[in-house]
Each structure stands twice: as structure tokens, then as C-alpha cells.
Amino acid sequence: MRNLCSSPVFLLVASLLSPPGVLGEAYLELGPMLGHVSSTEARIWAKASGEARLSVRVSEQIDPGSGRTERGSMLSAASDFMGHVRATRLKPSTRYFYRVLLDGKPAMLPPFPSFVTAPPEGSSGRLRFAFISCSGRNGYDAAAGYADLAARTNVDLLLMLGDNHYADSTDRAKQRPAYYDQRRQPGFRMLTERIPTYAIWDDHDYGPNDSDGSATGKEISLQTFQQFWANPAYGRANNPGVHFKFSRGDVDFFMLDNRYHRSTNSAPDDGTKTMLGREQLAWLKGELAASKAKIKFVASGSSWQTHGTGDSWTSFDRERREIWKFIEGRGIRGVIFLSGDRHFTAGYQVQGKWIEITSGPIGSSNAKTKNTPEMFLHYNEGKLYCVFDVDTTASEPKVALEIYRAGQGLLERRAFTWDEINGIAKMPALPPSPDEPARAQ
């Protein structure tokens, strides 16, 4: 019988599919992953197998071979051959196809991925974004969740709200393999090569469980985080961390760092105890006051609700109330809070005023939880993620929450009135769990 492995057709296909590294050249090992995409630029992350110059070619044509090439960083051993590249001078609301180049040579085969740039800043329109947390201790834990989400083609953004891996260490040698395990999942790659992805951290991907600003090696965690995520910013020049703000049309996102400057959970709430740190708190207030967006999402790894754990905003009540008092005092409208961490999905009307949605877990085991007095929805089985559907074209924006379970699809769609979003209308809470005595309201 003829050896098929020696046939000309087989050898041709093998030569096309074999990584260039076989011949001593670096090849694309992981990625590409889209990071921040504005109306005029896109940031792309990639990892090579060895030292190479990273570039990207973008075009409005399906084959970007004749498109404009943007030169990026030199991928070196210091960063384990990973880095970012920026595609600039893009047009708003336009689909671009792209391919990664290493040392000026194509590192991807067709079909090539694409993305759509943001609409002009401040413009009204419709936005759908997914948000997730709690990816699990192994990359495969979230494989079903990533694949399910990747199959949905009508999501514009992905927010990752912490516990993006479970290295439970500030040691780069432990964090990198955990990140790589995530990036190798086919669903994650399919999703993030076309959907702009933004990330903040929580305790497990920052350091040990329930870790805070005293964690030894937190500077290393920050450096590693910056290498792996193509966010628009990482804190500010005078205030390190992972917090940042970005806009999409007339929707603003305030992504918070709840670990780098955090006081110990058990410290007395004596007026100096803080989750955000003085500079980040001032930054948040200033950005909220300056925002002209109709809807403002404030995202934190830790949950905001009243009946949270000791590792939540419950332990930082003075600072939490200071934020709410500032929002009320300035008459800031359209604020919705997002969180992760809890290994279940729930909706709350916190203090009878503030809508908070906790999303998860996309991969971790589920927490068996009970209804609490502020809850208006609650799911704690399966791999879960959420999507917000926002339409700002009307004078009063339309906002709806969708909850999905991997392998099952849409579990619930909940539309919110403008009065509910602004704490004017009271939302009915879920009844107490059956095995739980009724609570005094």
C-alpha cells in the first residue's frame, strides 16, 4: 500500500500547517486576543514561540494582505515572547480584518479574524456586552462557558471581572502557566480574537485567597497582568493598579482595582480603611462627575450588596457609602454596579436604590447560596454568564439583562425601567429560601 504521508498533497498541506518554528523561525503560539477597541484604534495581544518583532496588518478587505501594517513591540525572553500592538488611524463603526505578522512574515492562515470599531464617542446607539468571573482552577473548567459565549455573535464587548485564573500567588512563574492554560482553550481563542476584551482582577489572579495591598510581590502581579491584557490603561502614573475607564458610544465603564491598595478585611472601619485607596477613590469620583454618558457601569471584583461576605464591600461600608453619597449628591443618574467573585449569578437592589449584578461562575464550582433580602434574581447551578443589552437612542435608555447557562442558553431576560435604575422605583425581592426563616424587612 502506498504511504500517504509521502504523497505530494500531504506534504504540501503539512508544510502549510506546520509552524515556522520547525525551520528555526518563531511562530504564533497563543492569540491573537483583542483588547481595547475605540473608534480609532485597536490593541491586540499575541505570544510567539521565540524572539520576533510583532506587527499586525489591518484592512477593510476580507484578506488583509494589502492592508496597512502597524509595527509593534519586540517580543523577547523578558516577557516570555508576548506583547501588544496598536492598530491606529481606524474609522468609527467599521469592520476590519487583521492578521498577525512576526518579523514581517504572516503568522496566521485564513480565514482571518475581524472586529468592529466603536461608534463615535458620545453617540447614541445599541450596545451588547458580556461579563464574567470565576474561571476555575484549570483552563478546561471554563471551556464550555467560553465555547457557549463564543457561539453568540451579537456581543460587542467582553468584561472579565476577576478570578480570571486561580494561581493564588504573586509569583510570575505560577501566574504565567495559569494564564496560558486559559489562552489555549479553543472557545476563549475564538471569542477573544474578534470581541474586544477588558479585564480587572480579584484575589485569586492577584495573589493568595482574600489577599490585599499587603501582599508580597504585588508589583510582580501588576507587571504580569500588564503583559497579558491589552487594556487602555493600568491605573495612573502616580497611582499603580489595574483600574481604568473607557467609553463605547454614550456608555461609560469604570473598571476598578479592588486589591492593590486594599486594607485588610478585618481592619476596623475607622475612617482610614479602604478598598480602593485615596487616589483611586478620588479618580472614580472625578470621572463619574465628569461623565456625560447616559449609562455608567461601575465594575469591581468584590460584590457591593449589603449581605456579602467578609471579603466584599460589606467590610468597607464607610467607603461604599461615601461613593453612593457622592453619586446622589451630584445627581448622577444611570449608574449600575457589576461584580464577580461569588460563584453564582444574582441581581440586587442594594439599599433599595442601586442595581448590582453579580455574574459567574464561567468555570468554577457553584456556591450553594440562599436568597437574601436585596435579591431580585438568583441562579447558582451550571456555568453562567451575563449580557447587558443597552439602547441609548431614546430619551430614557432601555436596559435589559440576559442570563445564560452554558449548554442550555438563555435562562432569563430582565428589562429595567429608568426609575428602577435610578432607585426611584422599588423592585420586589425574591422570597426567602425555603429552609430559611423569614427576615425582618
Salt bridges, closest charged atoms under 4 A:
GLU25 OE2 - LYS105 NZ 2.91
GLU29 OE1 - LYS47 NZ 3.70
GLU41 OE2 - ARG43 NE 2.73
GLU41 OE1 - ARG86 NH2 2.73
GLU60 OE2 - LYS91 NZ 2.82
GLU70 OE2 - ARG68 NE 3.19
GLU70 OE2 - ARG89 NH2 3.84
ASP80 OD2 - LYS47 NZ 3.61
ASP148 OD1 - ARG152 NH2 3.11
ASP168 OD2 - ARG137 NH1 2.70
ASP168 OD1 - HIS204 ND1 2.40
ASP202 OD1 - ARG259 NH2 2.95
ASP203 OD2 - HIS204 NE2 3.95
ASP252 OD2 - LYS245 NZ 3.86
ASP269 OD1 - ARG318 NE 3.94
GLU279 OE2 - ARG278 NH2 3.51
ASP311 OD2 - ARG259 NH2 2.85
ASP311 OD1 - ARG262 NH2 3.16
ASP317 OD1 - ARG320 NH2 2.60
ASP317 OD2 - ARG321 NE 2.83
GLU322 OE2 - LYS285 NZ 2.52
GLU322 OE1 - ARG318 NH1 2.97
GLU328 OE2 - LYS353 NZ 2.91
ASP389 OD2 - ARG126 NH2 2.40
ASP389 OD2 - ARG128 NH1 2.94
ASP389 OD2 - ARG413 NH2 3.13
GLU402 OE1 - ARG128 NH2 2.86
GLU402 OE2 - ARG413 NE 2.96
GLU420 OE1 - ARG414 NH1 3.25
ASP435 OD2 - LYS370 NZ 3.87
GLU436 OE2 - ARG439 NH2 2.91
